[in-house]
Amino acid sequence: MVSNSLGATTIAGGRSMRFAVYLFISVAALSIGGIVALRVHAANVARQAERLQTEVLRLKPGVTTLEELRNFVSRSERPAGYAGFDGPVCNESECVASIGPSTFTQYWGNPVLQRLSVFGVRPADYSAIVWVGDGIVRRVIFGVYYVAAHDQTFDVTLTLVQRFSSSDLRSSSVSKAHPAFAVCGDALRTQNGIQIGQYLAVGIATDSTGERIRLNSACVTSLRGCSDPGELVQLETTSVPDLIQQGNPPRCPSENLAWSGDWWPRGTYPK
């Protein structure tokens, strides 16, 4: 009797162990599958943003018309983001268009998503903004707003203007070695002065150069992530590989900060 009881207990224990192992493997497989699916989604949105960037950087301040911009917005991909015109009016005198896909931005600050950052799953917002005045495109911006390691936020923008304004040229931001380009940056701070990240802005005067710098989202979707906003700017294949010194860009003129109601560079165009 004792022998039979021990045998039954051993069999039951073996079944429980097998079930526990099966359950563990199933949960692990589901978890891994979920993480893979999230990474695939992030990579797909990044590729969509790359295509958007390629198209939007073809727009030329002072040359591209409002009609051409409308056609561009109408054919932009919409499923993973937005595409449309901002403001109550959009006519020849004034118009602003916004296009941009994003990933996980509805979960900014979510502790679960913060833990998933070690697997390369991080919120990122890609955006293109185009201003029109007098029926002609005057300013083009493409940017990435990204939550990096340790909840640091990187805000990186490329801005096309026809020409730099006199205030732009007076600042230290316009490169002396490459006068068709400008760069500036600073710390991103909350209202109580706490640093939450960094921003970096690159400007291009299109009347002076046909060259275009691009943003590179490879580190956004990588396991390691980006450690400096300068990593998001692709310079290796340009004539200005030394334009950005990572970690130490010239400080943006305070009167041109985006959140003060203006954008840098101010830019100008012939009347």
C-alpha positions in Angstrom: 0.0 0.0 0.0 2.8 2.4 0.9 4.6 1.6 -2.3 1.4 2.3 -4.4 0.8 5.6 -2.6 4.4 6.7 -3.2 4.1 5.8 -6.9 0.8 7.7 -7.3 2.3 10.8 -5.6 5.4 10.6 -7.8 3.3 10.4 -11.0 1.1 13.3 -9.9 4.1 15.3 -9.0 5.6 14.6 -12.4 2.4 15.7 -14.1 2.4 18.9 -12.1 6.0 19.6 -13.0 5.4 19.0 -16.7 2.3 21.2 -16.6 4.3 24.0 -14.9 7.1 23.7 -17.5 4.5 23.7 -20.3 2.8 26.8 -18.8 6.2 28.6 -18.4 7.2 27.8 -22.0 3.8 29.0 -23.3 3.9 32.2 -21.4 7.5 32.8 -22.5 6.7 32.1 -26.1 3.7 34.5 -26.0 5.8 37.1 -24.3 8.6 36.8 -26.9 6.1 36.7 -29.7 4.5 39.9 -28.4 7.9 41.7 -28.1 8.7 40.6 -31.6 5.4 41.9 -32.9 6.0 45.3 -31.2 9.5 45.5 -32.7 8.2 44.7 -36.1 5.5 47.4 -35.8 8.1 50.0 -34.7 10.4 49.0 -37.6 7.5 49.3 -40.1 6.6 52.8 -38.8 10.2 53.8 -39.0 10.4 52.7 -42.6 7.2 54.6 -43.4 8.8 57.7 -41.8 11.9 57.2 -43.9 9.7 57.3 -47.0 8.0 60.4 -45.8 11.3 62.1 -45.1 12.5 61.3 -48.6 9.4 62.9 -50.2 9.2 65.9 -47.9 12.8 66.9 -48.4 12.1 67.1 -52.1 9.9 70.1 -51.4 11.8 73.3 -52.0 11.1 76.6 -50.2 10.4 79.4 -52.7 9.6 77.0 -55.5 7.0 74.3 -54.5 3.5 75.6 -54.9 0.4 75.1 -52.6 -1.1 72.8 -55.3 1.9 70.6 -55.3 1.8 70.4 -51.5 -1.9 69.4 -51.6 -1.0 66.6 -54.0 1.8 65.5 -51.7 -0.5 65.4 -48.6 -3.2 63.5 -50.5 -0.9 60.7 -51.4 0.8 60.5 -48.0 0.4 57.2 -46.1 -2.1 57.6 -43.3 -2.8 54.3 -41.5 -0.1 54.7 -38.8 -0.4 58.4 -38.3 -2.0 61.5 -39.6 -2.0 63.7 -42.7 -3.9 66.9 -43.1 -4.0 70.7 -42.9 -3.9 72.6 -39.6 -5.8 75.7 -38.7 -9.2 77.1 -39.7 -8.1 78.0 -43.3 -5.7 76.8 -45.9 -5.5 79.1 -48.9 -2.9 80.9 -51.0 -2.1 83.4 -48.3 -1.4 81.0 -45.5 -1.4 77.2 -45.0 0.2 74.7 -42.7 0.3 70.9 -43.5 1.2 68.2 -41.0 2.0 64.6 -41.8 3.5 62.0 -39.5 3.4 58.4 -38.3 4.1 57.5 -34.7 4.7 54.5 -32.5 3.4 53.9 -28.9 3.1 57.7 -28.3 -0.1 57.1 -26.5 1.9 55.3 -23.8 4.4 58.1 -23.0 5.6 57.5 -19.4 3.9 54.1 -19.2 6.0 52.0 -16.8 5.3 48.8 -18.7 6.6 50.3 -21.9 9.6 51.7 -20.0 10.6 48.2 -19.1 10.2 47.1 -22.7 12.8 49.7 -23.8 15.5 47.1 -23.2 14.1 45.2 -26.1 14.1 48.2 -28.4 10.4 49.1 -27.9 10.2 52.8 -27.3 7.8 55.7 -28.2 8.8 57.7 -31.2 6.9 60.4 -33.1 8.0 61.3 -36.7 6.5 64.5 -38.2 6.7 66.7 -41.3 5.4 70.2 -41.1 5.2 72.5 -44.2 4.3 76.2 -44.1 2.9 78.0 -47.2 2.8 81.8 -47.7 1.6 83.6 -50.8 0.9 80.3 -52.5 4.5 79.0 -52.2 6.1 76.7 -49.6 8.3 78.8 -47.3 9.5 76.4 -44.7 9.8 72.6 -44.4 10.5 70.7 -41.2 11.0 67.0 -40.6 11.6 65.8 -37.0 11.8 62.9 -34.6 10.7 63.1 -31.0 12.0 60.0 -29.2 12.2 58.6 -25.7 15.7 57.3 -25.3 17.4 55.3 -22.4 16.7 56.4 -18.8 13.6 58.3 -20.0 15.7 60.9 -21.7 13.9 62.7 -24.6 15.6 63.6 -27.8 13.9 66.1 -30.1 15.7 66.4 -33.5 14.6 68.5 -36.4 15.7 69.3 -40.0 14.5 72.6 -41.3 14.6 73.8 -45.0 14.4 77.5 -45.6 15.1 79.4 -48.8 17.7 81.7 -47.2 18.9 82.3 -43.7 17.6 85.5 -42.2 19.8 88.3 -40.9 19.1 87.1 -37.3 20.1 83.6 -38.3 23.4 84.8 -39.8 24.2 86.9 -36.7 24.0 83.8 -34.5 26.8 81.4 -34.0 24.6 78.6 -35.3 25.3 79.1 -39.0 28.4 77.2 -39.9 31.4 79.3 -40.9 32.9 76.3 -42.8 29.6 75.3 -44.4 27.5 78.6 -44.6 24.5 76.8 -46.3 24.0 74.9 -43.0 23.3 75.7 -39.5 23.0 73.7 -36.3 22.1 74.4 -32.7 20.8 72.6 -29.6 20.3 72.7 -25.9 18.7 70.9 -23.0 15.0 70.1 -22.9 13.6 71.3 -19.6 10.3 71.1 -17.8 8.7 74.2 -16.3 10.4 73.7 -13.0 13.8 73.6 -14.7 14.5 69.9 -14.6 16.4 68.6 -17.6 14.4 65.8 -19.4 16.5 65.5 -22.5 18.1 67.4 -25.4 17.0 68.9 -28.7 19.0 69.4 -31.8 18.1 71.5 -34.8 19.7 71.5 -38.2 18.9 74.2 -40.8 19.6 74.2 -44.6 19.4 77.2 -46.9 18.2 75.7 -50.1 19.1 78.6 -52.3 22.8 77.9 -51.4 22.9 74.2 -51.7 21.1 71.3 -53.3 22.4 68.9 -50.7 20.0 67.4 -48.1 20.9 66.0 -44.7 18.7 63.2 -43.5 17.6 61.9 -40.1 18.6 58.2 -39.5 16.1 56.3 -37.3 18.2 53.1 -37.1 19.2 53.7 -33.5 15.6 54.5 -32.5 14.5 50.9 -33.2 17.8 49.2 -32.2 18.2 47.3 -28.9 20.9 49.7 -27.7 18.9 52.8 -28.6 20.3 56.3 -29.2 22.7 57.8 -26.7 23.0 61.3 -28.2 20.7 63.3 -30.5 23.5 63.7 -33.0 23.2 59.9 -33.7 19.9 60.6 -35.4 21.5 62.9 -38.0 23.1 61.1 -41.0 26.2 63.0 -42.1 28.6 60.3 -43.2 27.5 60.4 -46.9 27.4 64.2 -47.1 30.0 66.9 -47.7 29.5 68.1 -44.1 30.5 65.1 -41.9 31.9 67.5 -39.3 28.8 69.7 -39.0 27.7 68.3 -35.7 29.9 67.8 -32.7 27.9 65.3 -30.6 27.1 66.5 -27.1 28.3 70.1 -27.7 26.3 72.0 -30.4 26.1 75.8 -30.4 23.2 76.9 -28.3 20.1 77.9 -30.2 19.2 81.6 -30.0 16.7 81.9 -27.2 14.4 84.1 -29.1 14.0 81.4 -31.7 12.9 78.5 -29.5 10.1 76.6 -31.1 7.9 76.7 -28.0 8.1 80.5 -27.8 5.9 80.7 -30.9 8.7 80.8 -33.5 10.9 78.3 -35.2 14.6 78.3 -35.8 16.0 79.1 -38.3 13.7 82.0 -39.0 14.6 82.0 -42.7 13.6 84.5 -45.3 12.6 84.7 -48.9 12.6 87.4 -51.6 9.5 89.6 -51.8 
